[in-house]
């Protein structure tokens, strides 16, 4: 309880000064020391390649490879089976020709004319009969020996065949196979070089191996000041090598040249390599800011397609607490995420594939039959309408009613966080939540009230522009919901500090930046400094690179392409989710009579005590939380100060008694609070 006369304050803003002694004359370079290899170096697993390919260790990828191989073999069999009569006709035509060519080659070898004929012709042209006679005599001698050798070979072969036939040791099928093989071999020898007997299944172009010369010349062609000579480009270990369906070249740029300079010139790099843009994928290397990983696909991404999504399987089922794939990287490897303890931000300009990228995350929640879905899309076109029947709350529109419903949704999340916090506290006391978080066991326990909740706000900038307070409340909800089994995904196409509060970006765990126009938008989504670290989504083009973006917050930041199932597959996924949920909606709607948005200015005035001239920000935050814990739970002094600034309630000195002495502490005065005007849009 807070005393009326004396208020104990915890001052967290005290400054600590650290004095560091400066030393002069220290050498810039450390002395040379002997470097020895230790047993730890030998036994370390860092940097080792896996003994078996990664796909062999993943059951889903093994099944996917098996399906691909089975389909390829079946297609190959059907393709050639349909053309087999034509193959038989060509084989029958070319086999006699090949047999004749074989006899002719043997005869030519036995006559020993090769080489000798040219020498005899030269002797005849030089009118030298003696040399001509010597050469012809030598040819006749060689020919006699070769004819004898051929005769003996044929005789031995005939006797061996006769003996084997007489003894019946070789089955008839073996003789038939030998005959067929001989006919095929003669047909192969008899056909023209440019006319194969079988047709090609595909007519794709042959892949040109990526070489060091190609990479160096392409880098130099970028015309960057520090990279004028091919020798200035170095390759890091292991150099250029096959990596998935393409080539990977790890390049060290000249000292002082950052990788981002190359990444933002992706178009020029593809021009220098004479390859389509979506076949060339530069990214930041792992070792330092001047390293580039240049991955070049065997073919453009637009022609490669994507592996089958594991969630499109007829028996697919997910868990809010387990990792599931939602996209692939540029090398077609699946990328996984876990909804529990994470929140997602998806941003990109129109045409970048933002909505469907958000749908992939919603699909993971959809296929968990215990997860409650609440979706609000402020585009007004019903992009998530097919999921609405399975949502406990579905909001669509760009009018005031939709925005008010969005405000109520955020208020519900805050109240739900407060309710769940008490349940987790009780569970922790019982030993069921040792880490103070929702566990899969607690979530699955009937009647626990801790089932997973997935909240998606599409085109959220429209909601935040309607009322700044909604953004501040959303920030608190996102911070508190992580450990309580509540996941929030935000999707926006206008990443700026007005429509997307920076504090929200900082508290969102996973951020996915699709195509954006510049560095500012890029860093608004991915975080300050992301662009300079080489995490740049400015190279992606709307529509052409739809679904591609840079993602941070997962195990490894880098390019990710969302799955984009066709309409038939999408309908099957939603139908599967309805089947798993048995047609029931998890959770309930929002009771706006019990939970509604509050006005902080009115509440701040209400908690002022009679004759109290004002309150420090920390005390005001404490009183708000004490009076309305379901809405203001977890609020801080900074959050109160920022929220009241829009009412023109600014920070002033408030005289309070601390430890028996009167001191001036920063806070809000009664006169400023009572003089502030409540905007009409904020009236509840």
C-alpha positions, 0 to 999 in steps of 0.5 A: 500500500502506498503511503499518502504522506511519504512515498518510497521511490526506486531511482533507476536512472542513477548514473555510474561513472567508470574511470579507465586508466589510459596507457601510452606507447602500447605496440599496435601489433601483439608479439609473435607467439608459437601456435600449437595444435591442441587435442581440443582442436583435433577433436572439435566438431566445429566446421566439419561437414556432416557424415551423411547429407542433412536430408537423410537425417530428416524423415520428412525430407527422406520421404520427399526425396523418395517421392521425387525419385519415384515420380521421376522413375515413373515418368521416365518409364511412361515416356520411353514406354510410349515411344518404344515401338519407334525405338524398336524400328530405329534399332532394327534399321541401324543394327545391320548398318552397325554390324556392317561397320563392325565387319568393315573396321575389323577388315580394315584393321586386318589389312594393316592399311592404317598409316601404311597407306599414307607412307606408300602414297608419299613414296609413289608421289616421290617416285621411290619404288624401292621404299614403296615395295618395302612398305607394301611388304611390311603391310602384307606381313602384318596383314597375314599375322592379323588375319591368322589372329582373327581366324583363331579368335573366331574359331575359339569363339565358335568352339566355346559357343558350341560347347556351352550349347551342348552342355546346356549350362547357360539358360535360354534367357541369357542367350536372348539377353546377349542377342538383344545386347548385341543388336542394341550395340550394333544399332548404337554403332550404326546410327549417325552421331547426331541422331540418338535412338532414344529421345531426351526426357527434358531439353533443359540447358546444360549447366555451366560450372561456376568458376573462379574466373567468372566470379572474379570478373563479375565482381570487378564488373561491379566497378566498386572503387576498392575492387578494380583487379581480379586479384583483389577478390579472394576465395575463402575455404572451401572455395567454389563447391556444389551446394544443393541445386547450385554453386556456392562461392564464398568470397572475401572482398578487399579490406574496407569494402562491406558486403552490403555494397555487393548485395545491393548490386544484385542486378549488376551482378547477374548482368556480369554473370549473364544469368537471370536475377533470380538465379543469382543470390548474394548474401552476407558471409558468416565470418566478417562484414566483408565476406559474401556468399554468392550462391548461383542456382542451376536454374532460375528460382522461377523455374525451380519451383519449391519442394512440397510443403510438409503441411500440405500432406493429407495427414499433416498436424502441427503443434504450437510448441514444435518447429514446423516449416513455413518456407525455404531458403534460396537453396530450397532447404526448409526453414522452421519456426516455433510459434511458442515464445515468439512473435512475428513481424512481416513487412514489405511493399505492395506486391511482395507477397506479405499476406501469403507469407503471414498465411503460412504462419497462420497455417501452422496454428490452424493445423494445431487443433488445440490452438485458438485463432483470432485474425483481424485484417484491415485491408478489407478484401477478405484474404483470410475469409476461408479461415474465418469459420475456424476463428473465435474472432475474425475482423475484416474492414477499414472502417471505424467499426473494424478499428474499434473491434481491433482495439477490443481485440488488443484489450482482450489480449492484455486481459488474457495475459493478466488472467493467464499470469495468475494461472501460471503463478499458481501452477508454478507454486504447484511445481507444474511450471518451474520456468514460469511459462506455459508448458505443452502439458499445461496447455493440453490439460482439460480446463487449464485455460492455457490453450495456445492462442494465435493472433494475426493483425494484417495491414496493422498500420491502419489500426495503429494510425487510427489510435496511437494508444492501440500501438502502445497497448499492443506493445505491452500485449506482445511483451507479456504474451510470449511466455503465456502461450499467446503468439502475435503476428503483425503484417504491414506494408508501411514500415515507418515510426508513425505506423509501426512504433519502433518499440514494437519492432524491438520486442518482436522476436522474429522479423521477416522483411520482404521487398522494400524500397530503401535502407530506412524501411529495411532497418525499420523491420529488421532492426537498426544496422541490419542493412549495414550487416548485409541483411538487405531486402532492397534487392528483391523485386515486387511480384517477380520475387514475390514471397522472398525476404530476409528473416532474422530471429531464427537460428540463422538470418538470411533469405527465406521464401514463403510457401505459396500453395495453389487454391486446391491445396489451400482448400485441402489444408483448411478442410483438414484443419476443420476435420482435426477440430471436428468443426468446433471453434477453439476459445470464444469471442471477445466480450466487449461489455467486460473488456474494453479499451481504457483512457489513460488520461481519465484513469490517471486523474481518477487515481489522484488523491484529494489535494495531491499536486501530482505524481511521479511517473513510477508512482502513477504506473503503480497505481494504474496497475493496482486499480486495473490489473487486467488492463495495466498489468506490467505497465512501466513509468516510461510507458505512462509518460509516452502515452500521456504525451499525446494529451500534452501532459509533459514531464514536470517536477513533482515535490514528494517526500522521500526518506523524510526529505522533500525532493523534486521528482519527474512526473505529471502535475494535477494541473496538467492532467486536468487541463488536458483535452481528451480527443473524441476518438479516445472516448470509450 
